[in-house]
Amino acid sequence: MSAIGETIRGIFNRLIVHTDSAVVSYSLELLARRALEQTESEMLDASKEDISNSESNITFCKCIQIGGRALGKSLVPRPQLRATS
């Protein structure tokens, strides 16, 4: 799980959830309101967005923002190329 409040492009406010079969996101605002019992669970469910399904390829990376610039590093090792002689 990852909570993203802002990106370089502006406010995002989504909770991203990775399960065995999909990646989905939910509204952080509605999640907070649901935790405080200020809204119904159906409202949170309605904010669900499918990012991928079991047929999709997903790559994970670490991202940081420094001085308005985003830097990322893949968490999936790249295959090593072998030299042939």
OpenMM code with the backbone's topology and positions (N, CA, C; nanometers):
from openmm import Vec3, app, unit

residues = "MET SER ALA ILE GLY GLU THR ILE ARG GLY ILE PHE ASN ARG LEU ILE VAL HIS THR ASP SER ALA VAL VAL SER TYR SER LEU GLU LEU LEU ALA ARG ARG ALA LEU GLU GLN THR GLU SER GLU MET LEU ASP ALA SER LYS GLU ASP ILE SER ASN SER GLU SER ASN ILE THR PHE CYS LYS CYS ILE GLN ILE GLY GLY ARG ALA LEU GLY LYS SER LEU VAL PRO ARG PRO GLN LEU ARG ALA THR SER".split()
positions = [
    Vec3(0.0836, -0.1166, 0.0000),
    Vec3(0.0000, 0.0000, 0.0000),
    Vec3(0.0883, 0.1232, 0.0000),
    Vec3(0.0357, 0.2271, -0.0615),
    Vec3(0.1066, 0.3533, -0.0665),
    Vec3(0.0051, 0.4658, -0.0694),
    Vec3(0.0275, 0.5681, 0.0094),
    Vec3(-0.0601, 0.6852, 0.0087),
    Vec3(0.0140, 0.7989, -0.0581),
    Vec3(-0.0450, 0.8552, -0.1621),
    Vec3(0.0184, 0.9634, -0.2359),
    Vec3(-0.0703, 1.0869, -0.2253),
    Vec3(-0.0193, 1.1905, -0.1591),
    Vec3(-0.0948, 1.3139, -0.1424),
    Vec3(-0.0766, 1.4090, -0.2592),
    Vec3(0.0489, 1.4346, -0.2964),
    Vec3(0.0779, 1.5270, -0.4050),
    Vec3(0.1792, 1.4666, -0.4999),
    Vec3(0.1715, 1.5089, -0.6249),
    Vec3(0.2718, 1.4753, -0.7244),
    Vec3(0.3220, 1.6057, -0.7841),
    Vec3(0.4165, 1.5982, -0.8719),
    Vec3(0.4676, 1.7180, -0.9382),
    Vec3(0.3552, 1.7879, -1.0138),
    Vec3(0.2618, 1.7110, -1.0646),
    Vec3(0.1510, 1.7680, -1.1425),
    Vec3(0.0377, 1.8218, -1.0557),
    Vec3(0.0431, 1.8049, -0.9248),
    Vec3(-0.0593, 1.8598, -0.8372),
    Vec3(-0.1072, 1.7599, -0.7332),
    Vec3(-0.2269, 1.7858, -0.6797),
    Vec3(-0.2857, 1.7034, -0.5750),
    Vec3(-0.3307, 1.5691, -0.6340),
    Vec3(-0.2974, 1.4601, -0.5663),
    Vec3(-0.3370, 1.3263, -0.6113),
    Vec3(-0.4338, 1.2637, -0.5109),
    Vec3(-0.3962, 1.2632, -0.3821),
    Vec3(-0.4823, 1.2165, -0.2723),
    Vec3(-0.5464, 1.0809, -0.2973),
    Vec3(-0.4662, 0.9805, -0.3229),
    Vec3(-0.5163, 0.8453, -0.3459),
    Vec3(-0.4354, 0.7465, -0.2634),
    Vec3(-0.5005, 0.6416, -0.2175),
    Vec3(-0.4349, 0.5282, -0.1536),
    Vec3(-0.4235, 0.4210, -0.2601),
    Vec3(-0.3024, 0.3754, -0.2879),
    Vec3(-0.2806, 0.2728, -0.3896),
    Vec3(-0.2594, 0.1396, -0.3184),
    Vec3(-0.3358, 0.0383, -0.3598),
    Vec3(-0.3316, -0.0938, -0.2976),
    Vec3(-0.2946, -0.1972, -0.4033),
    Vec3(-0.1891, -0.2748, -0.3755),
    Vec3(-0.1481, -0.3829, -0.4643),
    Vec3(-0.1879, -0.5149, -0.4011),
    Vec3(-0.2681, -0.5937, -0.4712),
    Vec3(-0.3063, -0.7268, -0.4239),
    Vec3(-0.2440, -0.8301, -0.5171),
    Vec3(-0.2713, -0.9579, -0.4930),
    Vec3(-0.2163, -1.0618, -0.5791),
    Vec3(-0.2643, -1.0505, -0.7234),
    Vec3(-0.3839, -0.9958, -0.7432),
    Vec3(-0.4411, -0.9968, -0.8774),
    Vec3(-0.4635, -0.8595, -0.9392),
    Vec3(-0.4410, -0.7504, -0.8664),
    Vec3(-0.4702, -0.6188, -0.9235),
    Vec3(-0.4036, -0.5066, -0.8437),
    Vec3(-0.4035, -0.3888, -0.9035),
    Vec3(-0.3637, -0.2651, -0.8370),
    Vec3(-0.4835, -0.1714, -0.8481),
    Vec3(-0.5297, -0.1214, -0.7330),
    Vec3(-0.6453, -0.0310, -0.7294),
    Vec3(-0.6097, 0.0908, -0.6448),
    Vec3(-0.6894, 0.1969, -0.6573),
    Vec3(-0.6689, 0.3138, -0.5727),
    Vec3(-0.8029, 0.3606, -0.5171),
    Vec3(-0.7949, 0.4265, -0.4014),
    Vec3(-0.9121, 0.4807, -0.3327),
    Vec3(-0.8837, 0.6254, -0.2938),
    Vec3(-0.9872, 0.7051, -0.2772),
    Vec3(-0.9750, 0.8431, -0.2329),
    Vec3(-0.9256, 0.8482, -0.0884),
    Vec3(-0.8166, 0.9231, -0.0634),
    Vec3(-0.7659, 0.9384, 0.0736),
    Vec3(-0.8637, 1.0169, 0.1602),
    Vec3(-0.9287, 1.1164, 0.1025),
    Vec3(-1.0246, 1.1964, 0.1780),
    Vec3(-1.1415, 1.1098, 0.2248),
    Vec3(-1.1965, 1.0269, 0.1343),
    Vec3(-1.3080, 0.9406, 0.1731),
    Vec3(-1.2651, 0.8321, 0.2705),
    Vec3(-1.1408, 0.7856, 0.2588),
    Vec3(-1.0886, 0.6879, 0.3535),
    Vec3(-1.0822, 0.7486, 0.4939),
    Vec3(-1.0338, 0.8721, 0.5032),
    Vec3(-1.0269, 0.9401, 0.6331),
    Vec3(-1.1670, 0.9636, 0.6896),
    Vec3(-1.2593, 1.0061, 0.6036),
    Vec3(-1.3966, 1.0275, 0.6498),
    Vec3(-1.4613, 0.8976, 0.6951),
    Vec3(-1.4313, 0.7886, 0.6258),
    Vec3(-1.4873, 0.6583, 0.6657),
    Vec3(-1.4298, 0.6147, 0.7999),
    Vec3(-1.3005, 0.6390, 0.8211),
    Vec3(-1.2369, 0.6033, 0.9483),
    Vec3(-1.2994, 0.6803, 1.0643),
    Vec3(-1.3443, 0.8026, 1.0370),
    Vec3(-1.4093, 0.8848, 1.1396),
    Vec3(-1.5602, 0.8647, 1.1426),
    Vec3(-1.6084, 0.7687, 1.0648),
    Vec3(-1.7513, 0.7361, 1.0539),
    Vec3(-1.8341, 0.8569, 1.0093),
    Vec3(-1.7769, 0.9372, 0.9197),
    Vec3(-1.8473, 1.0532, 0.8659),
    Vec3(-1.9093, 1.0250, 0.7296),
    Vec3(-1.8860, 0.9056, 0.6756),
    Vec3(-1.9437, 0.8671, 0.5471),
    Vec3(-1.9668, 0.7170, 0.5466),
    Vec3(-2.0450, 0.6718, 0.4522),
    Vec3(-2.0761, 0.5293, 0.4399),
    Vec3(-1.9666, 0.4582, 0.3601),
    Vec3(-1.9521, 0.3290, 0.3831),
    Vec3(-1.8511, 0.2513, 0.3109),
    Vec3(-1.8801, 0.2461, 0.1610),
    Vec3(-2.0058, 0.2621, 0.1224),
    Vec3(-2.0407, 0.2626, -0.0201),
    Vec3(-1.9756, 0.3807, -0.0931),
    Vec3(-1.9611, 0.4931, -0.0235),
    Vec3(-1.8952, 0.6096, -0.0836),
    Vec3(-1.7473, 0.5799, -0.1096),
    Vec3(-1.6823, 0.5135, -0.0137),
    Vec3(-1.5425, 0.4751, -0.0332),
    Vec3(-1.5314, 0.3754, -0.1472),
    Vec3(-1.6203, 0.2768, -0.1502),
    Vec3(-1.6193, 0.1786, -0.2584),
    Vec3(-1.6386, 0.2446, -0.3951),
    Vec3(-1.7214, 0.3498, -0.4004),
    Vec3(-1.7473, 0.4199, -0.5263),
    Vec3(-1.6240, 0.4959, -0.5755),
    Vec3(-1.5293, 0.5275, -0.4853),
    Vec3(-1.4085, 0.5994, -0.5255),
    Vec3(-1.3002, 0.5057, -0.5800),
    Vec3(-1.3247, 0.3758, -0.5767),
    Vec3(-1.2262, 0.2772, -0.6230),
    Vec3(-1.2010, 0.2924, -0.7728),
    Vec3(-1.0715, 0.2959, -0.8086),
    Vec3(-1.0307, 0.2986, -0.9486),
    Vec3(-0.9401, 0.1793, -0.9738),
    Vec3(-0.9710, 0.1025, -1.0762),
    Vec3(-0.8853, -0.0088, -1.1158),
    Vec3(-0.7681, 0.0456, -1.1964),
    Vec3(-0.6480, 0.0237, -1.1465),
    Vec3(-0.5281, 0.0671, -1.2174),
    Vec3(-0.4800, -0.0436, -1.3100),
    Vec3(-0.4956, -0.1676, -1.2665),
    Vec3(-0.4562, -0.2811, -1.3491),
    Vec3(-0.5411, -0.4014, -1.3124),
    Vec3(-0.5222, -0.5071, -1.3873),
    Vec3(-0.5872, -0.6340, -1.3558),
    Vec3(-0.4831, -0.7451, -1.3653),
    Vec3(-0.5256, -0.8678, -1.3550),
    Vec3(-0.4304, -0.9805, -1.3544),
    Vec3(-0.3606, -0.9989, -1.4889),
    Vec3(-0.4111, -0.9358, -1.5935),
    Vec3(-0.3508, -0.9476, -1.7263),
    Vec3(-0.2403, -0.8444, -1.7492),
    Vec3(-0.2251, -0.7469, -1.6602),
    Vec3(-0.1326, -0.6354, -1.6792),
    Vec3(0.0051, -0.6665, -1.6229),
    Vec3(0.1057, -0.6013, -1.6794),
    Vec3(0.2411, -0.6057, -1.6264),
    Vec3(0.2642, -0.4791, -1.5455),
    Vec3(0.3095, -0.4940, -1.4215),
    Vec3(0.3312, -0.3808, -1.3317),
    Vec3(0.4791, -0.3762, -1.2948),
    Vec3(0.5370, -0.2572, -1.2986),
    Vec3(0.6740, -0.2360, -1.2543),
    Vec3(0.6714, -0.1409, -1.1360),
    Vec3(0.7381, -0.1767, -1.0283),
    Vec3(0.7428, -0.0935, -0.9083),
    Vec3(0.8742, -0.0187, -0.9039),
    Vec3(0.8704, 0.1019, -0.8488),
    Vec3(0.9915, 0.1812, -0.8360),
    Vec3(0.9841, 0.2672, -0.7109),
    Vec3(1.0998, 0.3113, -0.6657),
    Vec3(1.1087, 0.4086, -0.5565),
    Vec3(1.1143, 0.5458, -0.6211),
    Vec3(1.0409, 0.6404, -0.5664),
    Vec3(1.0421, 0.7775, -0.6186),
    Vec3(1.0614, 0.8757, -0.5048),
    Vec3(1.1423, 0.9767, -0.5304),
    Vec3(1.1570, 1.0857, -0.4360),
    Vec3(1.1488, 1.2167, -0.5124),
    Vec3(1.1140, 1.3235, -0.4420),
    Vec3(1.1062, 1.4555, -0.5033),
    Vec3(1.2015, 1.5472, -0.4300),
    Vec3(1.2928, 1.6076, -0.5053),
    Vec3(1.3911, 1.6996, -0.4481),
    Vec3(1.3898, 1.8272, -0.5313),
    Vec3(1.3588, 1.9365, -0.4678),
    Vec3(1.3624, 2.0645, -0.5372),
    Vec3(1.2770, 2.0698, -0.6626),
    Vec3(1.1605, 2.0080, -0.6590),
    Vec3(1.0713, 2.0111, -0.7743),
    Vec3(1.1040, 1.9091, -0.8821),
    Vec3(1.2053, 1.8263, -0.8607),
    Vec3(1.2417, 1.7229, -0.9579),
    Vec3(1.2150, 1.5858, -0.8980),
    Vec3(1.1641, 1.4964, -0.9777),
    Vec3(1.1352, 1.3601, -0.9323),
    Vec3(1.2463, 1.2671, -0.9795),
    Vec3(1.2906, 1.1817, -0.8885),
    Vec3(1.3915, 1.0808, -0.9200),
    Vec3(1.3335, 0.9447, -0.8885),
    Vec3(1.3630, 0.8460, -0.9713),
    Vec3(1.3084, 0.7131, -0.9488),
    Vec3(1.4115, 0.6048, -0.9716),
    Vec3(1.3883, 0.4907, -0.9075),
    Vec3(1.4752, 0.3746, -0.9234),
    Vec3(1.3863, 0.2517, -0.9294),
    Vec3(1.4057, 0.1708, -1.0303),
    Vec3(1.3265, 0.0494, -1.0459),
    Vec3(1.3575, -0.0483, -0.9338),
    Vec3(1.2538, -0.1149, -0.8820),
    Vec3(1.2729, -0.2165, -0.7786),
    Vec3(1.2868, -0.3557, -0.8379),
    Vec3(1.2725, -0.3654, -0.9694),
    Vec3(1.2846, -0.4939, -1.0380),
    Vec3(1.4217, -0.4979, -1.1032),
    Vec3(1.5071, -0.5948, -1.0662),
    Vec3(1.6404, -0.5998, -1.1237),
    Vec3(1.6347, -0.6251, -1.2749),
    Vec3(1.7179, -0.5537, -1.3469),
    Vec3(1.7260, -0.5754, -1.4908),
    Vec3(1.8090, -0.6994, -1.5197),
    Vec3(1.7748, -0.7727, -1.6258),
    Vec3(1.8558, -0.8907, -1.6588),
    Vec3(1.9969, -0.8493, -1.6960),
    Vec3(2.0927, -0.9254, -1.6495),
    Vec3(2.2324, -0.8973, -1.6798),
    Vec3(2.2654, -0.9480, -1.8195),
    Vec3(2.3297, -0.8621, -1.8981),
    Vec3(2.3743, -0.9030, -2.0310),
    Vec3(2.5069, -0.9755, -2.0162),
    Vec3(2.5185, -1.0857, -2.0849),
    Vec3(2.6425, -1.1634, -2.0774),
    Vec3(2.7259, -1.1381, -2.2029),
    Vec3(2.8521, -1.1182, -2.1789),
    Vec3(2.9415, -1.1010, -2.2912),
    Vec3(2.9668, -1.2356, -2.3573),
    Vec3(2.9635, -1.2344, -2.4888),
    Vec3(2.9934, -1.3583, -2.5639),
    Vec3(3.1291, -1.3456, -2.6271),
    Vec3(3.2021, -1.4539, -2.6336),
    Vec3(3.3355, -1.4485, -2.6923),
    Vec3(3.3415, -1.5270, -2.8207),
] * unit.nanometer
topology = app.Topology()
chain = topology.addChain("A")
for resn in residues:
    res = topology.addResidue(resn, chain)
    for name in ("N", "CA", "C"):
        topology.addAtom(name, app.Element.getBySymbol(name[0]), res)
